Amino acid sequence: MTLSKKKIRQYWLWVHLVLGLSAGLVLALAGLTGALLVFVEPLAKWENGDILFPENIPAFEITPEKVDAWLKAVENHPTLDHVEGIEYPNAGHIPGTVPILFSHAESDSGEDIHLVVSIHPETDKVIGSFVIEEAWWVKLIFFHFSLFVPFGIEIVSWATLLGFVSLLSGIVLWWPKKNWRSALSINFSLRGKRAWLRWHNLSGIYLIAPTIVLLYSGLAIVKPHWVDPIWKTVYSIREFTPPQVEGEEPEADHDSSNLISLSEAVAIALRANPGLVVRTIYPENEFQKNVHFVGLMPPEADPRSQHTEMWIDTQTGQIIVERPGEDLNFAEWVKSNLIPLHSDVKLGVLGQVLVFASGMSLPFLFISGCVLWWKRKFARSHKEKKSDETVSEIEDPVVIRRKA
């Protein structure tokens, strides 16, 4: 028994409705905050501009000598007792024009916080510091992917998955049989339900490409183990996990004074890759035992994109493994560019416009979908009520006698 086209369409309508009413609100909030995050740089300038965007900063590169000078500059910092990372401007999620050093710390109340210290690249002096969790523009980022609710990351991640299915069901329902020009045209003369439906369809269709990029990149950033297996069915993704990461402990009698310093690791990485500059540095820590991590990039590259990455043994100075930034297949290129893809689709100002429009389209799709659902429900209940009144009049003998 085959289903009629009407039944199949009703099924897709039901799927689209259920997904829209369940995941739609979550995606609307994520989309709205994502649209606002297009302005994250001016927001950061407004709140932490003196720390992250000081004036008259010259061009610079991170050198071994600079690393030593910066580590010495924060030795007596009142809160930053150790350094967990050094980043070139814009190499992570923190915008700015100066290099930053960061670490976990403990607040006066005993809470775990993240401290960021900015360094002047010319004078090698500390410019200032702030606690990540206290910045309002950072709170906006946290709300974007967690909604500040228990299991928020899981909720947003599952809503994102359902968002892909919702887009698919929307395309199936919209797909024109013949007149594509009419289906894609903007008609300002429409009113009421027809106008809501047309704008609902067009906002989804015209922005579907950047919306898919944003949904995927956001999911891949917070849940890479969900999407990587899918890529691996088509591409071979090179993954490098140094043996030390798996938990090797240094020898008990090993002289710590002979360990490779962070600046020496940077020098080793630069000698092995002439022509590249330093992007990120992560010293040995509890998750990355006995190795320093150094990320490199071409001088003119977008610092938000991952490139060459190296893990260097802290005892021998040997390069344990290296992930080259060249000759990437498509899956590896996507993984290396998740942050710029999610920020501006790697299209600069045009991409920011698309990201803003796509982000704002999600709350509009949710609101317009609710309006269409309510209008349809109201029309159905009104029709049923009118039908019941008609049947009641027909069956009422008094009404029959009056009509006679």
One Martini backbone bead per residue (centre of mass of N, CA, C, O) as a GRO file, in nm:
protein
  404
    1MET     BB    1   0.091   0.040   0.027
    2THR     BB    2   0.055   0.363  -0.083
    3LEU     BB    3   0.115   0.684  -0.036
    4SER     BB    4  -0.004   0.975  -0.062
    5LYS     BB    5   0.086   1.296  -0.118
    6LYS     BB    6  -0.083   1.408   0.115
    7LYS     BB    7   0.033   1.225   0.340
    8ILE     BB    8   0.329   1.301   0.305
    9ARG     BB    9   0.289   1.601   0.364
   10GLN     BB   10   0.172   1.562   0.649
   11TYR     BB   11   0.424   1.435   0.762
   12TRP     BB   12   0.619   1.676   0.713
   13LEU     BB   13   0.454   1.877   0.876
   14TRP     BB   14   0.483   1.730   1.144
   15VAL     BB   15   0.790   1.734   1.160
   16HIS     BB   16   0.824   2.044   1.137
   17LEU     BB   17   0.653   2.115   1.384
   18VAL     BB   18   0.798   1.956   1.608
   19LEU     BB   19   1.080   2.079   1.562
   20GLY     BB   20   1.000   2.379   1.587
   21LEU     BB   21   0.877   2.354   1.888
   22SER     BB   22   1.137   2.225   2.019
   23ALA     BB   23   1.413   2.348   1.874
   24GLY     BB   24   1.345   2.646   1.797
   25LEU     BB   25   1.405   2.809   2.058
   26VAL     BB   26   1.703   2.736   2.083
   27LEU     BB   27   1.786   2.840   1.798
   28ALA     BB   28   1.688   3.129   1.841
   29LEU     BB   29   1.888   3.200   2.069
   30ALA     BB   30   2.147   3.122   1.916
   31GLY     BB   31   2.098   3.312   1.674
   32LEU     BB   32   2.082   3.583   1.823
   33THR     BB   33   2.364   3.565   1.960
   34GLY     BB   34   2.521   3.519   1.697
   35ALA     BB   35   2.451   3.794   1.573
   36LEU     BB   36   2.582   3.963   1.804
   37LEU     BB   37   2.879   3.829   1.764
   38VAL     BB   38   2.960   4.002   1.522
   39PHE     BB   39   3.021   4.235   1.763
   40VAL     BB   40   3.261   4.139   1.951
   41GLU     BB   41   3.483   4.348   1.909
   42PRO     BB   42   3.333   4.609   2.002
   43LEU     BB   43   3.257   4.488   2.276
   44ALA     BB   44   3.550   4.442   2.374
   45LYS     BB   45   3.638   4.735   2.344
   46TRP     BB   46   3.431   4.857   2.544
   47GLU     BB   47   3.532   4.674   2.796
   48ASN     BB   48   3.864   4.581   2.696
   49GLY     BB   49   4.038   4.790   2.526
   50ASP     BB   50   4.294   4.856   2.712
   51ILE     BB   51   4.390   4.545   2.694
   52LEU     BB   52   4.329   4.444   2.376
   53PHE     BB   53   4.329   4.767   2.230
   54PRO     BB   54   4.581   4.919   2.198
   55GLU     BB   55   4.767   5.167   2.085
   56ASN     BB   56   5.025   5.149   1.870
   57ILE     BB   57   5.074   4.858   1.741
   58PRO     BB   58   5.310   4.674   1.623
   59ALA     BB   59   5.452   4.464   1.439
   60PHE     BB   60   5.480   4.102   1.510
   61GLU     BB   61   5.663   3.829   1.664
   62ILE     BB   62   5.701   3.514   1.800
   63THR     BB   63   5.972   3.460   2.008
   64PRO     BB   64   6.185   3.321   2.225
   65GLU     BB   65   6.252   3.593   2.363
   66LYS     BB   66   5.960   3.678   2.414
   67VAL     BB   67   5.875   3.444   2.591
   68ASP     BB   68   6.072   3.502   2.821
   69ALA     BB   69   5.975   3.794   2.876
   70TRP     BB   70   5.675   3.727   2.940
   71LEU     BB   71   5.720   3.528   3.173
   72LYS     BB   72   5.871   3.739   3.347
   73ALA     BB   73   5.637   3.956   3.360
   74VAL     BB   74   5.438   3.732   3.528
   75GLU     BB   75   5.577   3.634   3.792
   76ASN     BB   76   5.433   3.882   3.985
   77HIS     BB   77   5.153   3.807   3.957
   78PRO     BB   78   4.881   3.793   4.175
   79THR     BB   79   4.726   3.542   3.998
   80LEU     BB   80   4.941   3.444   3.785
   81ASP     BB   81   5.126   3.146   3.856
   82HIS     BB   82   5.064   3.032   3.562
   83VAL     BB   83   5.108   2.907   3.226
   84GLU     BB   84   4.883   2.772   2.958
   85GLY     BB   85   4.913   3.018   2.741
   86ILE     BB   86   4.998   3.144   2.404
   87GLU     BB   87   4.869   3.416   2.193
   88TYR     BB   88   4.790   3.535   1.916
   89PRO     BB   89   4.607   3.751   1.773
   90ASN     BB   90   4.304   3.580   1.720
   91ALA     BB   91   4.375   3.261   1.774
   92GLY     BB   92   4.109   3.255   1.925
   93HIS     BB   93   3.830   3.386   2.112
   94ILE     BB   94   4.019   3.645   2.146
   95PRO     BB   95   4.023   3.957   2.083
   96GLY     BB   96   4.290   4.160   1.923
   97THR     BB   97   4.642   4.325   1.918
   98VAL     BB   98   4.759   4.131   2.140
   99PRO     BB   99   4.917   3.932   2.332
  100ILE     BB  100   4.837   3.634   2.527
  101LEU     BB  101   4.793   3.519   2.861
  102PHE     BB  102   4.688   3.209   3.025
  103SER     BB  103   4.472   3.086   3.304
  104HIS     BB  104   4.405   2.928   3.572
  105ALA     BB  105   4.217   3.012   3.870
  106GLU     BB  106   4.153   3.149   4.201
  107SER     BB  107   3.931   3.282   4.381
  108ASP     BB  108   3.839   3.413   4.682
  109SER     BB  109   3.589   3.191   4.681
  110GLY     BB  110   3.716   2.925   4.512
  111GLU     BB  111   3.680   2.970   4.217
  112ASP     BB  112   3.699   2.887   3.888
  113ILE     BB  113   3.914   3.066   3.669
  114HIS     BB  114   3.996   3.293   3.390
  115LEU     BB  115   4.303   3.435   3.297
  116VAL     BB  116   4.396   3.745   3.131
  117VAL     BB  117   4.707   3.855   2.972
  118SER     BB  118   4.850   4.141   2.845
  119ILE     BB  119   5.107   4.224   2.596
  120HIS     BB  120   5.360   4.422   2.500
  121PRO     BB  121   5.553   4.364   2.211
  122GLU     BB  122   5.775   4.595   2.265
  123THR     BB  123   5.814   4.607   2.598
  124ASP     BB  124   5.717   4.344   2.762
  125LYS     BB  125   5.460   4.442   2.911
  126VAL     BB  126   5.204   4.468   3.117
  127ILE     BB  127   4.883   4.590   3.059
  128GLY     BB  128   4.664   4.362   3.153
  129SER     BB  129   4.367   4.224   3.325
  130PHE     BB  130   4.115   3.952   3.315
  131VAL     BB  131   3.811   3.793   3.373
  132ILE     BB  132   3.630   3.610   3.174
  133GLU     BB  133   3.357   3.567   3.344
  134GLU     BB  134   3.315   3.903   3.369
  135ALA     BB  135   3.258   3.934   3.074
  136TRP     BB  136   2.993   4.014   2.870
  137TRP     BB  137   3.094   3.902   2.593
  138VAL     BB  138   3.145   3.617   2.715
  139LYS     BB  139   2.862   3.556   2.813
  140LEU     BB  140   2.748   3.549   2.526
  141ILE     BB  141   2.906   3.302   2.439
  142PHE     BB  142   2.806   3.107   2.656
  143PHE     BB  143   2.503   3.135   2.580
  144HIS     BB  144   2.520   3.036   2.288
  145PHE     BB  145   2.620   2.720   2.390
  146SER     BB  146   2.436   2.696   2.693
  147LEU     BB  147   2.208   2.905   2.821
  148PHE     BB  148   2.258   2.875   3.133
  149VAL     BB  149   2.205   2.559   3.161
  150PRO     BB  150   2.162   2.256   3.229
  151PHE     BB  151   2.296   2.092   2.970
  152GLY     BB  152   2.331   2.311   2.740
  153ILE     BB  153   2.519   2.184   2.528
  154GLU     BB  154   2.337   1.942   2.471
  155ILE     BB  155   2.086   2.096   2.384
  156VAL     BB  156   2.214   2.255   2.148
  157SER     BB  157   2.321   2.010   1.993
  158TRP     BB  158   2.049   1.866   1.945
  159ALA     BB  159   1.910   2.107   1.811
  160THR     BB  160   2.104   2.113   1.570
  161LEU     BB  161   2.034   1.840   1.456
  162LEU     BB  162   1.729   1.907   1.423
  163GLY     BB  163   1.779   2.146   1.229
  164PHE     BB  164   1.851   1.980   0.981
  165VAL     BB  165   1.575   1.838   0.959
  166SER     BB  166   1.406   2.095   0.941
  167LEU     BB  167   1.530   2.194   0.676
  168LEU     BB  168   1.451   1.951   0.508
  169SER     BB  169   1.144   1.970   0.552
  170GLY     BB  170   1.120   2.257   0.436
  171ILE     BB  171   1.215   2.191   0.150
  172VAL     BB  172   0.998   1.982   0.082
  173LEU     BB  173   0.752   2.179   0.124
  174TRP     BB  174   0.859   2.408  -0.084
  175TRP     BB  175   0.900   2.257  -0.333
  176PRO     BB  176   0.867   2.319  -0.653
  177LYS     BB  177   0.718   2.192  -0.937
  178LYS     BB  178   0.758   2.460  -1.147
  179ASN     BB  179   0.744   2.766  -1.023
  180TRP     BB  180   1.032   2.913  -0.930
  181ARG     BB  181   0.997   3.216  -0.958
  182SER     BB  182   0.758   3.240  -0.763
  183ALA     BB  183   0.895   3.098  -0.511
  184LEU     BB  184   1.145   3.332  -0.515
  185SER     BB  185   0.962   3.564  -0.480
  186ILE     BB  186   0.880   3.895  -0.385
  187ASN     BB  187   0.562   3.973  -0.212
  188PHE     BB  188   0.405   4.272  -0.091
  189SER     BB  189   0.084   4.203  -0.137
  190LEU     BB  190   0.069   4.019   0.081
  191ARG     BB  191  -0.154   3.871   0.331
  192GLY     BB  192  -0.130   3.729   0.613
  193LYS     BB  193  -0.069   3.402   0.587
  194ARG     BB  194   0.076   3.429   0.310
  195ALA     BB  195   0.297   3.620   0.407
  196TRP     BB  196   0.418   3.445   0.629
  197LEU     BB  197   0.489   3.206   0.442
  198ARG     BB  198   0.676   3.350   0.243
  199TRP     BB  199   0.885   3.458   0.455
  200HIS     BB  200   0.952   3.186   0.575
  201ASN     BB  201   1.064   3.057   0.317
  202LEU     BB  202   1.276   3.272   0.222
  203SER     BB  203   1.453   3.285   0.479
  204GLY     BB  204   1.539   2.985   0.447
  205ILE     BB  205   1.641   2.965   0.149
  206TYR     BB  206   1.843   3.212   0.114
  207LEU     BB  207   2.001   3.105   0.405
  208ILE     BB  208   2.089   2.799   0.395
  209ALA     BB  209   2.395   2.792   0.356
  210PRO     BB  210   2.497   2.954   0.607
  211THR     BB  211   2.332   2.788   0.811
  212ILE     BB  212   2.476   2.519   0.770
  213VAL     BB  213   2.758   2.618   0.842
  214LEU     BB  214   2.685   2.710   1.133
  215LEU     BB  215   2.573   2.446   1.243
  216TYR     BB  216   2.820   2.272   1.190
  217SER     BB  217   3.050   2.438   1.325
  218GLY     BB  218   2.924   2.446   1.606
  219LEU     BB  219   2.913   2.138   1.647
  220ALA     BB  220   3.223   2.079   1.590
  221ILE     BB  221   3.337   2.244   1.829
  222VAL     BB  222   3.171   2.086   2.073
  223LYS     BB  223   3.129   1.795   1.877
  224PRO     BB  224   3.362   1.622   1.719
  225HIS     BB  225   3.271   1.316   1.786
  226TRP     BB  226   3.014   1.337   1.595
  227VAL     BB  227   3.152   1.420   1.300
  228ASP     BB  228   3.413   1.260   1.234
  229PRO     BB  229   3.292   0.979   1.149
  230ILE     BB  230   3.168   1.090   0.890
  231TRP     BB  231   3.427   1.179   0.746
  232LYS     BB  232   3.571   0.887   0.762
  233THR     BB  233   3.390   0.765   0.526
  234VAL     BB  234   3.561   0.957   0.307
  235TYR     BB  235   3.805   1.047   0.486
  236SER     BB  236   4.144   1.099   0.585
  237ILE     BB  237   4.216   1.169   0.917
  238ARG     BB  238   4.472   1.329   1.073
  239GLU     BB  239   4.584   1.202   1.387
  240PHE     BB  240   4.760   1.346   1.677
  241THR     BB  241   4.896   1.153   1.957
  242PRO     BB  242   5.091   1.177   2.193
  243PRO     BB  243   5.213   0.962   2.423
  244GLN     BB  244   5.197   1.163   2.671
  245VAL     BB  245   4.887   1.207   2.672
  246GLU     BB  246   4.842   0.903   2.789
  247GLY     BB  247   5.044   0.919   3.074
  248GLU     BB  248   5.333   0.970   3.094
  249GLU     BB  249   5.595   0.966   3.320
  250PRO     BB  250   5.844   1.094   3.458
  251GLU     BB  251   6.127   1.051   3.587
  252ALA     BB  252   6.207   1.074   3.918
  253ASP     BB  253   6.536   1.151   3.857
  254HIS     BB  254   6.476   1.392   3.693
  255ASP     BB  255   6.614   1.688   3.579
  256SER     BB  256   6.441   1.985   3.551
  257SER     BB  257   6.680   2.172   3.442
  258ASN     BB  258   6.692   1.990   3.158
  259LEU     BB  259   6.451   2.095   3.044
  260ILE     BB  260   6.257   2.208   2.802
  261SER     BB  261   6.174   2.502   2.719
  262LEU     BB  262   5.950   2.706   2.571
  263SER     BB  263   6.154   2.865   2.396
  264GLU     BB  264   6.298   2.612   2.282
  265ALA     BB  265   6.050   2.495   2.142
  266VAL     BB  266   6.012   2.733   1.951
  267ALA     BB  267   6.288   2.711   1.812
  268ILE     BB  268   6.246   2.427   1.699
  269ALA     BB  269   5.993   2.489   1.529
  270LEU     BB  270   6.121   2.714   1.350
  271ARG     BB  271   6.355   2.543   1.232
  272ALA     BB  272   6.152   2.326   1.100
  273ASN     BB  273   5.977   2.607   0.990
  274PRO     BB  274   6.056   2.795   0.763
  275GLY     BB  275   5.835   3.087   0.731
  276LEU     BB  276   5.706   3.060   1.001
  277VAL     BB  277   5.479   3.140   1.266
  278VAL     BB  278   5.354   3.202   1.570
  279ARG     BB  279   5.034   3.121   1.729
  280THR     BB  280   5.069   2.882   1.953
  281ILE     BB  281   5.114   2.805   2.318
  282TYR     BB  282   5.152   2.488   2.508
  283PRO     BB  283   5.235   2.373   2.786
  284GLU     BB  284   5.286   2.160   3.002
  285ASN     BB  285   5.034   1.929   3.133
  286GLU     BB  286   4.796   1.713   3.257
  287PHE     BB  287   4.702   1.656   2.941
  288GLN     BB  288   5.026   1.721   2.849
  289LYS     BB  289   5.269   1.518   2.891
  290ASN     BB  290   5.603   1.600   2.819
  291VAL     BB  291   5.480   1.846   2.636
  292HIS     BB  292   5.503   2.079   2.383
  293PHE     BB  293   5.302   2.323   2.218
  294VAL     BB  294   5.317   2.428   1.861
  295GLY     BB  295   5.177   2.683   1.665
  296LEU     BB  296   5.163   2.749   1.316
  297MET     BB  297   5.209   3.008   1.049
  298PRO     BB  298   5.167   3.209   0.814
  299PRO     BB  299   5.212   3.546   0.816
  300GLU     BB  300   4.923   3.598   0.632
  301ALA     BB  301   4.740   3.445   0.803
  302ASP     BB  302   4.472   3.334   0.966
  303PRO     BB  303   4.478   3.300   1.312
  304ARG     BB  304   4.209   3.121   1.337
  305SER     BB  305   4.368   2.914   1.180
  306GLN     BB  306   4.483   2.617   1.149
  307HIS     BB  307   4.799   2.454   1.113
  308THR     BB  308   5.086   2.397   1.220
  309GLU     BB  309   5.168   2.114   1.442
  310MET     BB  310   5.356   2.064   1.758
  311TRP     BB  311   5.533   1.804   1.945
  312ILE     BB  312   5.759   1.846   2.228
  313ASP     BB  313   5.998   1.714   2.403
  314THR     BB  314   6.103   1.803   2.732
  315GLN     BB  315   6.374   1.609   2.742
  316THR     BB  316   6.492   1.608   2.421
  317GLY     BB  317   6.356   1.800   2.181
  318GLN     BB  318   6.180   1.629   2.019
  319ILE     BB  319   5.979   1.561   1.750
  320ILE     BB  320   5.718   1.363   1.770
  321VAL     BB  321   5.492   1.537   1.618
  322GLU     BB  322   5.337   1.644   1.295
  323ARG     BB  323   5.105   1.887   1.163
  324PRO     BB  324   5.056   1.976   0.866
  325GLY     BB  325   4.923   2.264   0.678
  326GLU     BB  326   4.953   2.105   0.427
  327ASP     BB  327   4.776   1.904   0.226
  328LEU     BB  328   4.472   1.918   0.269
  329ASN     BB  329   4.186   1.796   0.302
  330PHE     BB  330   3.866   1.884   0.330
  331ALA     BB  331   3.823   1.793   0.625
  332GLU     BB  332   4.080   1.931   0.741
  333TRP     BB  333   4.008   2.216   0.653
  334VAL     BB  334   3.750   2.242   0.816
  335LYS     BB  335   3.877   2.184   1.099
  336SER     BB  336   4.084   2.436   1.071
  337ASN     BB  337   3.808   2.647   1.008
  338LEU     BB  338   3.577   2.676   1.225
  339ILE     BB  339   3.593   2.963   1.337
  340PRO     BB  340   3.569   3.130   1.070
  341LEU     BB  341   3.309   2.989   0.976
  342HIS     BB  342   3.142   3.083   1.236
  343SER     BB  343   3.198   3.397   1.201
  344ASP     BB  344   3.226   3.450   0.841
  345VAL     BB  345   3.265   3.217   0.625
  346LYS     BB  346   3.532   3.336   0.501
  347LEU     BB  347   3.407   3.655   0.396
  348GLY     BB  348   3.413   3.867   0.594
  349VAL     BB  349   3.192   4.112   0.571
  350LEU     BB  350   2.993   3.941   0.412
  351GLY     BB  351   2.986   3.714   0.624
  352GLN     BB  352   2.871   3.888   0.855
  353VAL     BB  353   2.605   3.944   0.716
  354LEU     BB  354   2.518   3.646   0.689
  355VAL     BB  355   2.533   3.575   0.990
  356PHE     BB  356   2.328   3.781   1.087
  357ALA     BB  357   2.092   3.690   0.907
  358SER     BB  358   2.089   3.391   0.998
  359GLY     BB  359   2.051   3.441   1.298
  360MET     BB  360   1.778   3.608   1.266
  361SER     BB  361   1.616   3.381   1.115
  362LEU     BB  362   1.559   3.186   1.350
  363PRO     BB  363   1.354   3.355   1.514
  364PHE     BB  364   1.169   3.407   1.272
  365LEU     BB  365   1.098   3.112   1.209
  366PHE     BB  366   0.971   3.057   1.484
  367ILE     BB  367   0.754   3.279   1.487
  368SER     BB  368   0.623   3.221   1.208
  369GLY     BB  369   0.556   2.926   1.273
  370CYS     BB  370   0.366   2.989   1.511
  371VAL     BB  371   0.168   3.163   1.353
  372LEU     BB  372   0.085   2.946   1.145
  373TRP     BB  373  -0.012   2.740   1.351
  374TRP     BB  374  -0.228   2.918   1.484
  375LYS     BB  375  -0.392   2.986   1.231
  376ARG     BB  376  -0.457   2.693   1.162
  377LYS     BB  377  -0.592   2.618   1.429
  378PHE     BB  378  -0.809   2.841   1.426
  379ALA     BB  379  -0.936   2.767   1.152
  380ARG     BB  380  -1.016   2.479   1.234
  381SER     BB  381  -1.192   2.546   1.485
  382HIS     BB  382  -1.384   2.736   1.330
  383LYS     BB  383  -1.483   2.525   1.128
  384GLU     BB  384  -1.590   2.320   1.337
  385LYS     BB  385  -1.789   2.513   1.475
  386LYS     BB  386  -1.956   2.580   1.221
  387SER     BB  387  -2.033   2.285   1.161
  388ASP     BB  388  -2.184   2.231   1.429
  389GLU     BB  389  -2.398   2.455   1.391
  390THR     BB  390  -2.516   2.340   1.131
  391VAL     BB  391  -2.601   2.064   1.245
  392SER     BB  392  -2.781   2.178   1.470
  393GLU     BB  393  -2.982   2.322   1.282
  394ILE     BB  394  -3.075   2.070   1.124
  395GLU     BB  395  -3.167   1.903   1.395
  396ASP     BB  396  -3.350   2.137   1.471
  397PRO     BB  397  -3.694   2.162   1.469
  398VAL     BB  398  -3.727   2.468   1.505
  399VAL     BB  399  -3.556   2.553   1.265
  400ILE     BB  400  -3.718   2.395   1.054
  401ARG     BB  401  -3.993   2.544   1.096
  402ARG     BB  402  -3.890   2.832   1.036
  403LYS     BB  403  -3.795   2.768   0.744
  404ALA     BB  404  -4.087   2.662   0.659
   0.00000   0.00000   0.00000
